[in-house]
Amino acid sequence: MEKIKEILKRDSRYKMEAYIFVLDAVSYSQKLLYREKHISGKELLSAIRKLGFRLYGKFTKEVFNSWGIHSTLDFGYIVFNLVDVGLLGKQPSDSLDDFRDVFDFEAGFSDYEIKVNG
């Protein structure tokens, strides 16, 4: 928690809940993929969508927006802030571009019924 507070002091774009959720999503993704090590930006974003729908249902996008998240790139900034304080690791090939426009944020969280029932 202290390391996240450190991030919030220098970057106030996202709320504490966003950082906690991303850390939870990393663990969730590793469980889904049966992997304890590195996951890609796209794999993490897929887990973020699934976990978001699981926890917040049709309100996922609104919850993310309330935390300051409005695009897939915002998740990348959160991940790299977590890397900067040592809460996550990265590979030399990892970049913010791995999170840029991975899916349309509006459409990606508006198809709740399809994701849950499809």
C-alpha positions as CSV (number, residue, x, y, z in Angstrom):
1,M,0.0,0.0,0.0
2,E,2.9,2.4,0.8
3,K,4.4,1.9,-2.7
4,I,1.0,2.8,-4.3
5,K,0.8,5.9,-2.1
6,E,4.2,6.8,-3.4
7,I,2.9,6.5,-7.0
8,L,-0.2,8.6,-6.1
9,K,2.1,11.4,-4.8
10,R,3.8,11.8,-8.2
11,D,0.9,10.7,-10.5
12,S,-2.6,11.5,-9.4
13,R,-4.4,10.5,-12.7
14,Y,-5.6,7.2,-11.2
15,K,-7.2,6.3,-7.9
16,M,-5.7,3.7,-5.4
17,E,-8.5,1.3,-6.4
18,A,-7.2,1.2,-10.0
19,Y,-3.7,0.1,-8.9
20,I,-5.1,-2.6,-6.5
21,F,-7.4,-3.8,-9.3
22,V,-4.5,-4.1,-11.8
23,L,-2.4,-6.1,-9.3
24,D,-5.4,-8.4,-8.7
25,A,-5.9,-8.7,-12.5
26,V,-2.2,-9.7,-12.9
27,S,-2.8,-12.6,-10.4
28,Y,-6.1,-13.5,-12.1
29,S,-4.4,-13.6,-15.5
30,Q,-1.6,-15.8,-14.2
31,K,-4.2,-18.2,-12.8
32,L,-6.2,-18.2,-16.1
33,L,-3.1,-18.9,-18.1
34,Y,-1.5,-21.3,-15.6
35,R,1.5,-19.1,-15.5
36,E,3.4,-17.6,-12.6
37,K,5.8,-15.5,-14.7
38,H,5.4,-12.8,-17.3
39,I,2.2,-12.0,-19.1
40,S,1.8,-9.7,-22.1
41,G,-0.1,-6.5,-22.2
42,K,-2.8,-8.1,-24.3
43,E,-3.1,-11.0,-21.9
44,L,-3.5,-8.6,-19.0
45,L,-6.1,-6.5,-20.8
46,S,-8.1,-9.6,-21.5
47,A,-8.0,-10.6,-17.8
48,I,-8.9,-7.0,-16.9
49,R,-12.1,-7.2,-19.0
50,K,-13.0,-10.6,-17.6
51,L,-12.3,-9.7,-14.0
52,G,-14.1,-6.4,-14.4
53,F,-17.2,-8.0,-15.8
54,R,-17.0,-10.6,-13.0
55,L,-16.8,-8.0,-10.2
56,Y,-18.7,-5.0,-11.6
57,G,-21.0,-6.5,-14.3
58,K,-22.5,-4.0,-16.6
59,F,-21.0,-1.1,-14.6
60,T,-17.4,-2.1,-15.3
61,K,-16.7,0.8,-17.6
62,E,-18.3,3.3,-15.2
63,V,-16.2,1.9,-12.3
64,F,-13.0,2.2,-14.4
65,N,-13.9,5.7,-15.5
66,S,-14.4,6.7,-11.9
67,W,-10.9,5.6,-11.2
68,G,-9.5,7.7,-14.0
69,I,-9.3,5.0,-16.6
70,H,-10.7,5.8,-20.1
71,S,-8.6,3.8,-22.5
72,T,-6.5,0.6,-22.7
73,L,-3.4,2.8,-22.6
74,D,-4.4,4.0,-19.1
75,F,-3.9,0.5,-17.9
76,G,-0.5,0.6,-19.4
77,Y,0.4,3.7,-17.5
78,I,-0.8,2.0,-14.3
79,V,1.3,-1.1,-15.0
80,F,4.4,0.9,-15.7
81,N,3.9,3.0,-12.6
82,L,3.7,-0.3,-10.6
83,V,6.9,-1.4,-12.4
84,D,8.6,1.8,-11.4
85,V,8.1,1.1,-7.7
86,G,8.9,-2.6,-7.9
87,L,5.5,-4.0,-7.5
88,L,5.6,-5.6,-11.0
89,G,8.4,-6.7,-13.3
90,K,8.8,-6.2,-17.0
91,Q,10.7,-7.7,-19.9
92,P,13.1,-5.5,-22.0
93,S,10.6,-5.8,-24.9
94,D,7.6,-4.5,-22.8
95,S,6.4,-1.1,-23.7
96,L,3.5,1.2,-23.3
97,D,2.6,0.5,-26.9
98,D,1.6,-3.0,-25.8
99,F,-1.5,-1.3,-24.2
100,R,-2.2,1.3,-26.9
101,D,-5.7,0.9,-28.6
102,V,-5.8,-2.9,-27.9
103,F,-9.6,-2.7,-28.1
104,D,-12.1,0.1,-28.3
105,F,-12.8,1.0,-24.7
106,E,-16.4,2.0,-25.2
107,A,-17.3,-1.1,-27.1
108,G,-15.1,-3.4,-25.0
109,F,-17.1,-2.7,-21.9
110,S,-20.5,-2.2,-23.4
111,D,-21.1,-5.8,-24.5
112,Y,-21.5,-7.1,-20.9
113,E,-24.5,-9.4,-21.9
114,I,-22.4,-11.0,-24.7
115,K,-19.4,-11.7,-22.4
116,V,-21.5,-13.0,-19.5
117,N,-24.1,-15.0,-21.5
118,G,-22.2,-15.8,-24.7
